[in-house]
Amino acid sequence: MAILLALKVGVIQLLMGVFRLGFLVNFLSHPVLVGFTSAAAIIIATSQLTHLLGIEIPRLKVHETLLLVSKQLSTINFPTLLMGIGGIGLLVIAKRAKRRIPGPLIIVALGILITYFFSLPEIGIKIVEDIPAGLPSVSIPEITISQISQLLPIAITIAFIGFMESIAISKALESKHKSYEVVPNQELTAIGLANSLGSFFSGFPVTGGFSRSAVNDQAGAKTGLASIITAGIIVLTLLFLTPIFYFLPKTVLAAIIMSAVLGLINIKAAKHLWKTDKKEFALFLFTAVSTLALGIKEGILMGVVLSLLIVIYRISYPHIAILGKIPGSNDYRNINRFTNLITHQHIFIFRFDAQLYFANINYFKNFLNSHVQTNSDIQHIILDAGPINTMDSSAIYALKEIMENLQKQGITLYLVDVKGPIRDTLTRNDILQKENRELFFMPVEDAVFYIENGVLRKDGTYVLQSNYS
């Protein structure tokens, strides 16, 4: 069933790539990616402490692992720790060298040789020992209707989470290299093919790996050719070279992984978020803490869910600016950002900086009602509709209702700078007509002049037609 699951996950991801559903990556905002990758790096590094310290540590949460380590300090195998720290030191030196040195390969070779010739397993240094040789045989996964229906929910979940994890590490590496560009749909197709074909070789569901990708990047890999070479070497190793790795110390592998993944902890980005946007920093912190406390899969889901909630909140409560006239000009700007602006008695002018539709129409109505109720001298309202790109049926219905209610209170609503597609919508819904042309103007100044003088400016223009943008 696990092998069939790999096939189903692969097919789902492949179909997602074919139908270009890579836009789902848009739900991974920058703070979520930074928080998730940083926390995942800490989780992976912490999981290697059992090999670095030479003590038995079960698979636990980060805080539980650290607490257990603090209680077992007296049982640390110091030869294991010294070899691991030495390996990390050599990796750092190799990374900082002017010419590229294959640090991981060097410490693997040194680790095997030193362990073999000095019989280090006798002093407690744990080694890899036997690695099963040979390649898996090709087989067709057993497929039944009951298994397909039973595995479908978890297959969809793994397909989505696997894609998000792969994109997260891809984006983290993309941010470190100006020449990299991640194409989500291409990633989906690649992962889908890997899982689909892998199932015929008894493979489990796979995704982009944090530790392996980090090691690959640290080794200097630039293109997909690195993975092809790696796969070829693995095939040769499984066929002929597995005995060589018998004496490979596990602490050396831990050193390689820890050295690579710790580079994914983006402290610089966290500091930038703290200085520039506390809300974004809170999103980063929430994702990081959730990942550390709950796990990698749960953490990324929590980050995506919170991102969606923030998006929903922002589109439900968009920015609204109350406008005043700049002295000596015909321009109107936000009274909260500019000083000495001119306001007109009995005229309330505002700009709605978003599309107007079902998600924010109540906020729009409440904003208007609150200003009308608190300012009894308002007789005219001018809506600068320039930023409004779309109106759905909910907004149209609400706009009609608003105009009728304001009219009952002796208040007239004017719309200015309405875009062509919106005018078409208003015309089809009998809101914009020749009979009420005096309610629609191009610039705000035209509407103000008409209200104050009762006539159109000499160079002013009514909105009479819908054939201009």
NUKOLLO-42407 format. One record per residue (C-alpha): y, z, x. Coordinates in nm, 2 decimals, padded with zeros to 4 digits. Layout:
N
       v       w       u
       Y       Z       X
...
***
This chain:
469
       v       w       u
   00.00   00.00   00.00
   00.23   00.07   00.29
   00.17  -00.28   00.42
   00.23  -00.43   00.07
   00.55  -00.22   00.06
   00.67  -00.39   00.38
   00.61  -00.73   00.22
   00.80  -00.64  -00.10
   01.09  -00.49   00.10
   01.10  -00.81   00.30
   01.10  -01.04   00.00
   01.37  -00.83  -00.17
   01.59  -00.84   00.14
   01.53  -01.21   00.19
   01.63  -01.28  -00.17
   01.94  -01.06  -00.13
   02.03  -01.28   00.17
   01.96  -01.60  -00.01
   02.18  -01.50  -00.31
   02.45  -01.37  -00.07
   02.45  -01.01  -00.17
   02.57  -00.91   00.17
   02.90  -00.81   00.01
   02.73  -00.47  -00.06
   02.83  -00.38   00.29
   03.19  -00.36   00.16
   03.08  -00.02   00.02
   03.05   00.11   00.38
   03.41   00.19   00.46
   03.53   00.25   00.82
   03.53   00.64   00.78
   03.18   00.62   00.63
   03.05   00.41   00.91
   03.21   00.63   01.18
   03.08   00.95   01.02
   02.74   00.82   00.96
   02.68   00.67   01.30
   02.82   00.97   01.48
   02.60   01.21   01.28
   02.29   00.98   01.32
   02.35   00.98   01.69
   02.36   01.36   01.69
   02.04   01.38   01.48
   01.85   01.14   01.72
   01.98   01.32   02.03
   01.87   01.65   01.88
   01.53   01.52   01.80
   01.48   01.45   02.17
   01.53   01.81   02.27
   01.16   01.88   02.23
   01.08   01.63   02.51
   01.39   01.71   02.72
   01.32   02.09   02.72
   00.94   02.07   02.72
   00.90   02.30   02.42
   00.74   02.25   02.08
   01.00   02.18   01.81
   00.89   02.05   01.47
   01.09   01.79   01.28
   01.38   01.99   01.14
   01.75   01.95   01.04
   02.00   01.96   01.33
   02.12   02.32   01.27
   01.76   02.44   01.23
   01.66   02.26   01.55
   01.94   02.42   01.75
   01.87   02.76   01.60
   01.50   02.73   01.70
   01.59   02.62   02.05
   01.82   02.92   02.09
   01.53   03.14   02.01
   01.30   02.97   02.26
   01.52   02.95   02.56
   01.27   03.16   02.76
   01.00   02.90   02.70
   01.19   02.60   02.84
   00.99   02.41   03.10
   01.25   02.38   03.38
   01.07   02.10   03.58
   01.08   01.89   03.26
   01.45   01.98   03.20
   01.54   01.90   03.56
   01.37   01.56   03.55
   01.54   01.48   03.22
   01.89   01.58   03.34
   01.82   01.39   03.66
   01.74   01.08   03.45
   02.06   01.12   03.25
   02.26   01.15   03.57
   02.11   00.83   03.72
   02.18   00.65   03.39
   02.55   00.76   03.41
   02.58   00.65   03.77
   02.41   00.32   03.70
   02.65   00.26   03.40
   02.96   00.33   03.61
   02.85   00.12   03.90
   03.06  -00.19   03.96
   02.76  -00.43   03.94
   02.51  -00.40   03.66
   02.20  -00.19   03.76
   01.90  -00.17   03.52
   01.92   00.21   03.49
   01.66   00.26   03.22
   01.41   00.05   03.41
   01.48   00.23   03.74
   01.43   00.58   03.60
   01.11   00.47   03.41
   00.96   00.34   03.73
   01.07   00.65   03.93
   00.94   00.88   03.66
   00.60   00.71   03.66
   00.57   00.71   04.05
   00.69   01.07   04.09
   00.47   01.20   03.82
   00.16   01.02   03.95
   00.20   01.11   04.32
   00.31   01.47   04.27
   00.07   01.55   03.98
   00.36   01.68   03.77
   00.14   01.72   03.45
  -00.01   02.02   03.62
   00.32   02.20   03.61
   00.37   02.13   03.24
   00.56   01.79   03.24
   00.42   01.60   02.94
   00.34   01.24   02.97
   00.28   00.95   02.73
  -00.09   00.92   02.83
  -00.30   00.66   02.65
  -00.13   00.37   02.47
  -00.35   00.17   02.24
  -00.38  -00.18   02.38
  -00.41  -00.52   02.21
  -00.23  -00.69   01.92
  -00.29  -00.64   01.54
  -00.49  -00.90   01.37
  -00.34  -01.13   01.10
  -00.43  -01.02   00.75
  -00.30  -01.09   00.40
  -00.17  -00.77   00.22
  -00.38  -00.68  -00.09
  -00.17  -00.75  -00.40
  -00.24  -00.62  -00.75
  -00.01  -00.60  -01.05
  -00.04  -00.22  -01.07
   00.06  -00.18  -00.71
   00.36  -00.41  -00.75
   00.50  -00.22  -01.04
   00.42   00.11  -00.88
   00.60   00.02  -00.55
   00.90  -00.16  -00.69
   01.14   00.13  -00.72
   01.07   00.26  -00.37
   01.08  -00.10  -00.23
   01.43  -00.16  -00.38
   01.54   00.18  -00.24
   01.41   00.10   00.11
   01.55  -00.25   00.10
   01.90  -00.12   00.02
   01.89   00.18   00.26
   01.73  -00.03   00.54
   02.01  -00.29   00.50
   02.28  -00.02   00.51
   02.13   00.15   00.82
   02.11  -00.19   01.00
   02.46  -00.28   00.91
   02.59   00.06   01.01
   02.45   00.03   01.36
   02.56  -00.34   01.38
   02.92  -00.24   01.28
   02.92   00.04   01.53
   02.83  -00.20   01.81
   03.06  -00.47   01.67
   03.36  -00.23   01.71
   03.28  -00.19   02.08
   03.28  -00.56   02.15
   03.56  -00.79   02.06
   03.34  -01.10   02.07
   03.08  -00.97   01.82
   03.08  -01.06   01.45
   02.83  -00.92   01.21
   02.74  -01.16   00.92
   02.59  -00.94   00.65
   02.40  -01.22   00.47
   02.25  -01.34   00.79
   02.14  -00.98   00.87
   01.98  -00.95   00.53
   01.79  -01.28   00.58
   01.67  -01.17   00.93
   01.55  -00.83   00.82
   01.38  -00.98   00.52
   01.19  -01.23   00.73
   01.10  -00.96   00.98
   00.95  -00.74   00.71
   00.78  -01.03   00.52
   00.61  -01.17   00.83
   00.55  -00.82   00.97
   00.34  -00.73   00.67
   00.09  -00.99   00.77
   00.04  -00.81   01.10
   00.00  -00.46   00.94
   00.36  -00.38   00.99
   00.55  -00.10   00.82
   00.90  -00.16   00.67
   01.16  -00.19   00.95
   01.53  -00.20   00.99
   01.78  -00.20   01.27
   01.71   00.10   01.48
   01.99   00.33   01.61
   01.82   00.45   01.93
   01.67   00.11   02.02
   02.00  -00.08   01.94
   02.20   00.17   02.15
   01.96   00.14   02.44
   01.97  -00.24   02.41
   02.35  -00.24   02.41
   02.37   00.00   02.70
   02.13  -00.23   02.90
   02.38  -00.51   02.86
   02.23  -00.72   02.59
   02.47  -00.97   02.45
   02.27  -01.21   02.22
   01.95  -01.23   02.02
   01.78  -01.37   02.33
   01.75  -01.01   02.45
   01.52  -00.92   02.16
   01.31  -01.23   02.22
   01.26  -01.13   02.58
   01.19  -00.77   02.48
   00.93  -00.88   02.23
   00.76  -01.10   02.48
   00.74  -00.82   02.74
   00.60  -00.59   02.47
   00.33  -00.84   02.39
   00.24  -00.87   02.76
   00.25  -00.49   02.79
   00.02  -00.44   02.50
  -00.23  -00.69   02.63
  -00.23  -00.61   03.00
   00.00  -00.33   03.11
  -00.06  -00.02   02.89
  -00.24   00.17   03.17
   00.08   00.16   03.38
   00.26   00.38   03.13
   00.00   00.65   03.13
   00.20   00.87   03.36
   00.54   00.80   03.20
   00.71   01.14   03.14
   00.84   01.19   02.79
   01.15   01.36   02.92
   01.25   01.03   03.09
   01.23   00.85   02.75
   01.43   01.13   02.60
   01.69   01.09   02.87
   01.72   00.72   02.80
   01.75   00.77   02.42
   02.00   01.06   02.44
   02.22   00.88   02.70
   02.24   00.57   02.47
   02.29   00.73   02.13
   02.55   00.98   02.24
   02.77   00.68   02.31
   02.78   00.62   01.94
   02.96   00.94   01.87
   03.31   00.81   01.80
   03.54   01.10   01.87
   03.84   00.87   01.93
   03.81   00.72   01.58
   03.78   01.07   01.43
   04.10   01.18   01.60
   04.28   00.87   01.48
   04.18   00.93   01.12
   04.30   01.29   01.15
   04.64   01.18   01.27
   04.69   00.89   01.04
   04.51   00.97   00.71
   04.37   01.31   00.61
   04.19   01.16   00.31
   04.01   00.91   00.53
   03.93   01.19   00.77
   03.79   01.40   00.49
   03.56   01.10   00.39
   03.45   01.07   00.75
   03.38   01.45   00.77
   03.20   01.45   00.44
   02.97   01.17   00.54
   02.90   01.32   00.88
   02.82   01.67   00.74
   02.61   01.52   00.46
   02.41   01.32   00.72
   02.36   01.62   00.95
   02.27   01.85   00.67
   02.06   01.62   00.45
   01.93   01.34   00.67
   02.02   00.99   00.77
   01.92   00.82   00.44
   02.08   01.08   00.22
   02.39   01.09   00.43
   02.46   00.72   00.40
   02.39   00.73   00.03
   02.64   01.02  -00.01
   02.90   00.83   00.19
   02.86   00.51  -00.02
   02.87   00.71  -00.35
   03.19   00.89  -00.23
   03.34   00.56  -00.12
   03.28   00.42  -00.47
   03.43   00.72  -00.63
   03.74   00.69  -00.42
   03.76   00.31  -00.50
   03.73   00.39  -00.87
   04.00   00.66  -00.85
   04.24   00.43  -00.66
   04.20   00.14  -00.91
   04.24   00.38  -01.20
   04.56   00.54  -01.06
   04.74   00.26  -00.87
   05.09   00.29  -00.72
   05.39   00.26  -00.96
   05.74   00.23  -00.84
   06.06   00.32  -01.03
   06.32   00.06  -00.92
   06.69   00.07  -00.86
   06.94  -00.20  -00.74
   07.04  -00.23  -00.38
   07.43  -00.22  -00.37
   07.58  -00.56  -00.30
   07.26  -00.76  -00.38
   07.04  -00.86  -00.67
   06.73  -00.69  -00.52
   06.55  -00.39  -00.67
   06.35  -00.14  -00.47
   06.16   00.19  -00.50
   06.41   00.47  -00.56
   06.18   00.71  -00.37
   06.20   00.50  -00.05
   06.56   00.38  -00.05
   06.88   00.58  -00.09
   07.20   00.50  -00.28
   07.03   00.27  -00.52
   07.21   00.18  -00.84
   07.04   00.28  -01.17
   07.15   00.14  -01.50
   07.22   00.37  -01.80
   06.97   00.33  -02.09
   06.75   00.10  -01.87
   06.43   00.21  -01.71
   06.29  -00.04  -01.45
   05.95   00.00  -01.29
   05.69  -00.20  -01.10
   05.31  -00.18  -01.15
   05.14  -00.25  -00.82
   04.79  -00.36  -00.94
   04.60  -00.58  -01.18
   04.62  -00.44  -01.53
   04.28  -00.39  -01.70
   04.06  -00.14  -01.87
   04.02   00.09  -01.57
   04.39   00.17  -01.54
   04.55   00.08  -01.87
   04.55   00.44  -01.99
   04.73   00.55  -01.67
   04.98   00.27  -01.75
   05.03   00.39  -02.10
   05.06   00.76  -02.01
   05.31   00.68  -01.74
   05.53   00.49  -01.99
   05.50   00.76  -02.26
   05.58   01.04  -02.03
   05.91   00.87  -01.91
   06.01   00.78  -02.27
   05.95   01.14  -02.39
   06.13   01.30  -02.10
   06.43   01.05  -02.11
   06.56   01.02  -02.46
   06.84   00.79  -02.36
   06.61   00.50  -02.27
   06.67   00.20  -02.48
   06.53  -00.08  -02.26
   06.23  -00.09  -02.03
   06.19  -00.36  -01.77
   05.84  -00.41  -01.62
   05.83  -00.60  -01.29
   05.50  -00.77  -01.33
   05.50  -00.96  -01.00
   05.21  -00.77  -00.85
   04.99  -00.81  -01.16
   04.74  -01.08  -01.10
   04.51  -01.04  -01.40
   04.50  -00.89  -01.74
   04.18  -00.84  -01.94
   04.14  -00.81  -02.31
   04.18  -00.43  -02.30
   04.52  -00.47  -02.12
   04.63  -00.73  -02.37
   04.54  -00.52  -02.67
   04.72  -00.21  -02.51
   05.03  -00.42  -02.42
   05.07  -00.53  -02.78
   05.03  -00.17  -02.90
   05.28  -00.05  -02.64
   05.54  -00.31  -02.74
   05.50  -00.23  -03.11
   05.53   00.15  -03.06
   05.83   00.11  -02.83
   05.99  -00.11  -03.09
   05.95   00.15  -03.36
   06.14   00.39  -03.13
   06.42   00.14  -03.08
   06.31   00.06  -02.73
   06.26  -00.30  -02.60
   06.01  -00.39  -02.33
   06.10  -00.68  -02.10
   05.86  -00.85  -01.86
   05.99  -01.01  -01.54
   05.84  -01.22  -01.26
   05.52  -01.28  -01.46
   05.28  -01.51  -01.27
   05.16  -01.84  -01.43
   04.80  -01.73  -01.50
   04.93  -01.42  -01.67
   05.18  -01.61  -01.87
   04.90  -01.84  -01.99
   04.70  -01.53  -02.10
   05.01  -01.39  -02.28
   05.07  -01.72  -02.45
   04.71  -01.75  -02.58
   04.74  -01.40  -02.72
   05.07  -01.47  -02.89
   05.27  -01.22  -02.68
   05.48  -01.49  -02.50
   05.63  -01.72  -02.76
   05.95  -01.92  -02.80
   06.06  -01.68  -03.06
   06.06  -01.38  -02.82
   06.17  -01.57  -02.51
   06.45  -01.31  -02.44
   06.18  -01.06  -02.34
   06.06  -01.27  -02.04
   06.27  -01.34  -01.73
   06.21  -01.44  -01.37
   06.40  -01.19  -01.15
   06.49  -00.83  -01.26
   06.86  -00.91  -01.23
   06.84  -01.17  -01.51
   06.69  -00.92  -01.75
   06.95  -00.65  -01.66
   07.24  -00.90  -01.70
   07.11  -01.01  -02.04
   07.07  -00.65  -02.16
   07.42  -00.55  -02.05
   07.60  -00.87  -02.16
   07.39  -01.01  -02.44
   07.39  -01.36  -02.28
   07.19  -01.53  -02.01
   07.34  -01.56  -01.66
   07.47  -01.90  -01.57
   07.21  -01.94  -01.31
   06.95  -01.73  -01.49
   06.62  -01.85  -01.64
   06.42  -01.75  -01.94
   06.04  -01.78  -01.91
   06.00  -02.07  -02.16
   05.70  -02.24  -02.02
   05.37  -02.17  -01.84
   05.34  -02.46  -01.61
   05.49  -02.30  -01.30
   05.33  -02.03  -01.08
***
